[in-house]
Amino acid sequence: MRLGIDLLAVNELDRLAQRSWFTRYVFADVELAHAERLSGQRRREFLAGRFAAKEAVLKVLGMGLFEGVAPRDVAVAARPGGAPQVSLHGAATEAARRVDIEQVTVSITHKGGLVAAVAMGW
C-alpha cells in the first residue's frame, strides 16, 4: 500500500486556471465538464480539489508534477453520491504498473479556503 497527500489554498490556481494550456494539461474532460456546471467559489473549490487529488495520486505513483505523467491522465470523476472516483489513463497506467498499484482511491476536503486530498494505492 502507498499513500500520498496534498494541500493547497483554493486561490493558488486562480491565475493559472485562466490559461487554456493549463486546464488542458491538468484536467481530464470529465472534470472540465463537471466544472462547467458549477460557478464562482464552488467551481474554484472543485478544480483546486481535483488538482490536489491528482498531486496526491502522483505521489502514490512515486512521481511529482511534470515527471512523465500529465495530470489529465489521472481523472477524478464523481460517483453518483458525490464521492470522488479515480481512473488512470495513458502514462499514469504505466506508472501504476511500475510500482505494482492496481487500484487508487482518494478523499478530498475543503475548509476555510484550503483544500486537501489523500490518496491510497494498493
C-alpha atoms as an extended CHARMM CRD file, in Angstrom:
* protein
*
       122  EXT
         1         1  MET       CA              0.0000000000        0.0000000000        0.0000000000  PROA      1               0.0000000000
         2         2  ARG       CA              1.1930000000        3.5290000000       -0.7780000000  PROA      2               0.0000000000
         3         3  LEU       CA             -0.1350000000        6.8990000000        0.4400000000  PROA      3               0.0000000000
         4         4  GLY       CA              0.0070000000       10.4120000000       -0.9750000000  PROA      4               0.0000000000
         5         5  ILE       CA             -1.2740000000       13.7260000000        0.3760000000  PROA      5               0.0000000000
         6         6  ASP       CA             -1.5420000000       17.2770000000       -0.9420000000  PROA      6               0.0000000000
         7         7  LEU       CA             -2.7000000000       20.5960000000        0.4980000000  PROA      7               0.0000000000
         8         8  LEU       CA             -3.2010000000       23.9460000000       -1.2110000000  PROA      8               0.0000000000
         9         9  ALA       CA             -5.0800000000       27.2000000000       -0.9180000000  PROA      9               0.0000000000
        10        10  VAL       CA             -8.0620000000       27.3990000000       -3.2760000000  PROA      10              0.0000000000
        11        11  ASN       CA             -6.7690000000       30.6650000000       -4.7510000000  PROA      11              0.0000000000
        12        12  GLU       CA             -3.3780000000       29.1640000000       -5.7350000000  PROA      12              0.0000000000
        13        13  LEU       CA             -4.7800000000       28.1080000000       -9.1090000000  PROA      13              0.0000000000
        14        14  ASP       CA             -6.6660000000       31.3140000000       -9.9410000000  PROA      14              0.0000000000
        15        15  ARG       CA             -4.0110000000       32.8030000000      -12.2280000000  PROA      15              0.0000000000
        16        16  LEU       CA             -3.1070000000       29.5180000000      -13.9130000000  PROA      16              0.0000000000
        17        17  ALA       CA             -6.7220000000       28.4050000000      -14.4000000000  PROA      17              0.0000000000
        18        18  GLN       CA             -7.2500000000       31.3740000000      -16.7350000000  PROA      18              0.0000000000
        19        19  ARG       CA             -4.7520000000       29.8870000000      -19.1890000000  PROA      19              0.0000000000
        20        20  SER       CA             -6.2570000000       27.3220000000      -21.5520000000  PROA      20              0.0000000000
        21        21  TRP       CA             -2.9840000000       25.3470000000      -21.8500000000  PROA      21              0.0000000000
        22        22  PHE       CA             -3.0310000000       24.7930000000      -18.0860000000  PROA      22              0.0000000000
        23        23  THR       CA             -6.5880000000       23.4840000000      -17.9400000000  PROA      23              0.0000000000
        24        24  ARG       CA             -5.9820000000       21.2070000000      -20.9610000000  PROA      24              0.0000000000
        25        25  TYR       CA             -2.7740000000       19.8230000000      -19.4100000000  PROA      25              0.0000000000
        26        26  VAL       CA             -4.1290000000       19.3450000000      -15.8860000000  PROA      26              0.0000000000
        27        27  PHE       CA             -7.7980000000       18.4170000000      -16.1020000000  PROA      27              0.0000000000
        28        28  ALA       CA             -9.4890000000       15.4520000000      -17.7840000000  PROA      28              0.0000000000
        29        29  ASP       CA            -12.5480000000       16.0670000000      -19.9670000000  PROA      29              0.0000000000
        30        30  VAL       CA            -14.8750000000       14.5910000000      -17.3200000000  PROA      30              0.0000000000
        31        31  GLU       CA            -13.5360000000       17.0520000000      -14.7190000000  PROA      31              0.0000000000
        32        32  LEU       CA            -13.8840000000       20.0700000000      -17.0050000000  PROA      32              0.0000000000
        33        33  ALA       CA            -17.4220000000       19.0350000000      -17.9440000000  PROA      33              0.0000000000
        34        34  HSD       CA            -18.3760000000       18.8530000000      -14.2530000000  PROA      34              0.0000000000
        35        35  ALA       CA            -16.6910000000       22.2080000000      -13.5300000000  PROA      35              0.0000000000
        36        36  GLU       CA            -18.6960000000       23.8610000000      -16.3190000000  PROA      36              0.0000000000
        37        37  ARG       CA            -21.8820000000       23.1060000000      -14.3670000000  PROA      37              0.0000000000
        38        38  LEU       CA            -20.5250000000       24.9930000000      -11.3410000000  PROA      38              0.0000000000
        39        39  SER       CA            -19.9230000000       28.6890000000      -10.8020000000  PROA      39              0.0000000000
        40        40  GLY       CA            -17.9550000000       31.0570000000       -8.6300000000  PROA      40              0.0000000000
        41        41  GLN       CA            -16.3680000000       29.7850000000       -5.4520000000  PROA      41              0.0000000000
        42        42  ARG       CA            -17.7270000000       26.2590000000       -5.8560000000  PROA      42              0.0000000000
        43        43  ARG       CA            -16.0460000000       25.9240000000       -9.2560000000  PROA      43              0.0000000000
        44        44  ARG       CA            -12.7450000000       27.1630000000       -7.7980000000  PROA      44              0.0000000000
        45        45  GLU       CA            -13.0000000000       24.6870000000       -4.8950000000  PROA      45              0.0000000000
        46        46  PHE       CA            -13.8570000000       21.8390000000       -7.2490000000  PROA      46              0.0000000000
        47        47  LEU       CA            -10.8800000000       22.4520000000       -9.5440000000  PROA      47              0.0000000000
        48        48  ALA       CA             -8.4930000000       23.0080000000       -6.6230000000  PROA      48              0.0000000000
        49        49  GLY       CA             -9.7400000000       19.7670000000       -5.0690000000  PROA      49              0.0000000000
        50        50  ARG       CA             -9.1700000000       17.8650000000       -8.2970000000  PROA      50              0.0000000000
        51        51  PHE       CA             -5.6840000000       19.3610000000       -8.5910000000  PROA      51              0.0000000000
        52        52  ALA       CA             -4.8290000000       18.3280000000       -5.0090000000  PROA      52              0.0000000000
        53        53  ALA       CA             -6.2010000000       14.8290000000       -5.6740000000  PROA      53              0.0000000000
        54        54  LYS       CA             -4.0240000000       14.4860000000       -8.7780000000  PROA      54              0.0000000000
        55        55  GLU       CA             -0.9400000000       15.5820000000       -6.8090000000  PROA      55              0.0000000000
        56        56  ALA       CA             -1.7370000000       13.0310000000       -4.0900000000  PROA      56              0.0000000000
        57        57  VAL       CA             -2.2280000000       10.2620000000       -6.6760000000  PROA      57              0.0000000000
        58        58  LEU       CA              1.0500000000       11.1670000000       -8.4020000000  PROA      58              0.0000000000
        59        59  LYS       CA              2.7820000000       10.7740000000       -5.0300000000  PROA      59              0.0000000000
        60        60  VAL       CA              1.2440000000        7.3100000000       -4.7050000000  PROA      60              0.0000000000
        61        61  LEU       CA              2.7450000000        6.5550000000       -8.1180000000  PROA      61              0.0000000000
        62        62  GLY       CA              6.1410000000        7.7910000000       -6.9050000000  PROA      62              0.0000000000
        63        63  MET       CA              6.1170000000       10.8150000000       -9.2030000000  PROA      63              0.0000000000
        64        64  GLY       CA              5.8810000000       14.5530000000       -8.9420000000  PROA      64              0.0000000000
        65        65  LEU       CA              4.1760000000       17.0330000000      -11.2140000000  PROA      65              0.0000000000
        66        66  PHE       CA              5.9270000000       17.2980000000      -14.6190000000  PROA      66              0.0000000000
        67        67  GLU       CA              7.7650000000       13.9790000000      -14.1300000000  PROA      67              0.0000000000
        68        68  GLY       CA              6.3540000000       11.9800000000      -17.0220000000  PROA      68              0.0000000000
        69        69  VAL       CA              2.6350000000       11.7430000000      -16.2410000000  PROA      69              0.0000000000
        70        70  ALA       CA              0.3190000000       14.5140000000      -17.3780000000  PROA      70              0.0000000000
        71        71  PRO       CA             -2.1240000000       15.3010000000      -14.5640000000  PROA      71              0.0000000000
        72        72  ARG       CA             -5.0310000000       14.8730000000      -17.0150000000  PROA      72              0.0000000000
        73        73  ASP       CA             -4.0850000000       11.1580000000      -17.1410000000  PROA      73              0.0000000000
        74        74  VAL       CA             -5.3690000000       10.9630000000      -13.5540000000  PROA      74              0.0000000000
        75        75  ALA       CA             -9.1210000000       11.5660000000      -13.8560000000  PROA      75              0.0000000000
        76        76  VAL       CA            -11.1230000000       12.2080000000      -10.7040000000  PROA      76              0.0000000000
        77        77  ALA       CA            -14.8140000000       11.8850000000      -11.5220000000  PROA      77              0.0000000000
        78        78  ALA       CA            -17.7330000000       11.9810000000       -9.1080000000  PROA      78              0.0000000000
        79        79  ARG       CA            -19.6680000000        8.8560000000       -8.1890000000  PROA      79              0.0000000000
        80        80  PRO       CA            -23.4770000000        9.1850000000       -8.0280000000  PROA      80              0.0000000000
        81        81  GLY       CA            -23.3060000000       10.0990000000       -4.3140000000  PROA      81              0.0000000000
        82        82  GLY       CA            -20.5930000000       12.6750000000       -4.9860000000  PROA      82              0.0000000000
        83        83  ALA       CA            -17.5720000000       10.7290000000       -3.7000000000  PROA      83              0.0000000000
        84        84  PRO       CA            -14.5150000000       11.0040000000       -5.9480000000  PROA      84              0.0000000000
        85        85  GLN       CA            -13.5510000000        8.0850000000       -8.1680000000  PROA      85              0.0000000000
        86        86  VAL       CA            -10.0690000000        7.8240000000       -9.6740000000  PROA      86              0.0000000000
        87        87  SER       CA             -9.3150000000        6.3800000000      -13.0870000000  PROA      87              0.0000000000
        88        88  LEU       CA             -5.8310000000        6.2190000000      -14.5600000000  PROA      88              0.0000000000
        89        89  HSD       CA             -5.0810000000        6.6630000000      -18.2550000000  PROA      89              0.0000000000
        90        90  GLY       CA             -2.0480000000        6.7220000000      -20.5210000000  PROA      90              0.0000000000
        91        91  ALA       CA              1.2550000000        7.2530000000      -18.7230000000  PROA      91              0.0000000000
        92        92  ALA       CA             -0.4620000000        7.0910000000      -15.3150000000  PROA      92              0.0000000000
        93        93  THR       CA             -1.4780000000        3.4920000000      -16.0110000000  PROA      93              0.0000000000
        94        94  GLU       CA              2.1260000000        2.6040000000      -16.8660000000  PROA      94              0.0000000000
        95        95  ALA       CA              3.4190000000        4.3700000000      -13.7490000000  PROA      95              0.0000000000
        96        96  ALA       CA              0.9700000000        2.3920000000      -11.5920000000  PROA      96              0.0000000000
        97        97  ARG       CA              2.2080000000       -0.8730000000      -13.0960000000  PROA      97              0.0000000000
        98        98  ARG       CA              5.8210000000        0.0400000000      -12.3410000000  PROA      98              0.0000000000
        99        99  VAL       CA              5.0510000000        0.4360000000       -8.6180000000  PROA      99              0.0000000000
       100       100  ASP       CA              2.6140000000       -2.5060000000       -8.5390000000  PROA      100             0.0000000000
       101       101  ILE       CA             -0.5200000000       -0.4030000000       -7.8980000000  PROA      101             0.0000000000
       102       102  GLU       CA             -3.7810000000       -1.8840000000       -9.1630000000  PROA      102             0.0000000000
       103       103  GLN       CA             -6.2980000000        0.4650000000       -7.5320000000  PROA      103             0.0000000000
       104       104  VAL       CA             -6.2560000000        4.0420000000       -6.2850000000  PROA      104             0.0000000000
       105       105  THR       CA             -8.7940000000        5.7960000000       -4.1060000000  PROA      105             0.0000000000
       106       106  VAL       CA             -8.8410000000        9.4100000000       -2.9810000000  PROA      106             0.0000000000
       107       107  SER       CA            -10.5640000000       11.6160000000       -0.4270000000  PROA      107             0.0000000000
       108       108  ILE       CA            -10.8990000000       15.3900000000       -0.8860000000  PROA      108             0.0000000000
       109       109  THR       CA            -11.8800000000       18.0210000000        1.6860000000  PROA      109             0.0000000000
       110       110  HSD       CA            -12.3500000000       21.8080000000        1.6030000000  PROA      110             0.0000000000
       111       111  LYS       CA            -12.3740000000       24.2150000000        4.5550000000  PROA      111             0.0000000000
       112       112  GLY       CA            -11.5440000000       27.8500000000        5.1260000000  PROA      112             0.0000000000
       113       113  GLY       CA            -10.0230000000       28.4940000000        1.7140000000  PROA      113             0.0000000000
       114       114  LEU       CA             -7.9150000000       25.3260000000        1.8360000000  PROA      114             0.0000000000
       115       115  VAL       CA             -8.2750000000       22.0270000000        0.0420000000  PROA      115             0.0000000000
       116       116  ALA       CA             -6.6190000000       18.7450000000        0.9760000000  PROA      116             0.0000000000
       117       117  ALA       CA             -6.5400000000       15.3490000000       -0.6850000000  PROA      117             0.0000000000
       118       118  VAL       CA             -5.3000000000       11.9700000000        0.4760000000  PROA      118             0.0000000000
       119       119  ALA       CA             -4.7710000000        9.1150000000       -1.9780000000  PROA      119             0.0000000000
       120       120  MET       CA             -4.1660000000        5.4470000000       -1.2840000000  PROA      120             0.0000000000
       121       121  GLY       CA             -2.9940000000        2.8920000000       -3.7780000000  PROA      121             0.0000000000
       122       122  TRP       CA             -2.7000000000       -0.8650000000       -3.4470000000  PROA      122             0.0000000000
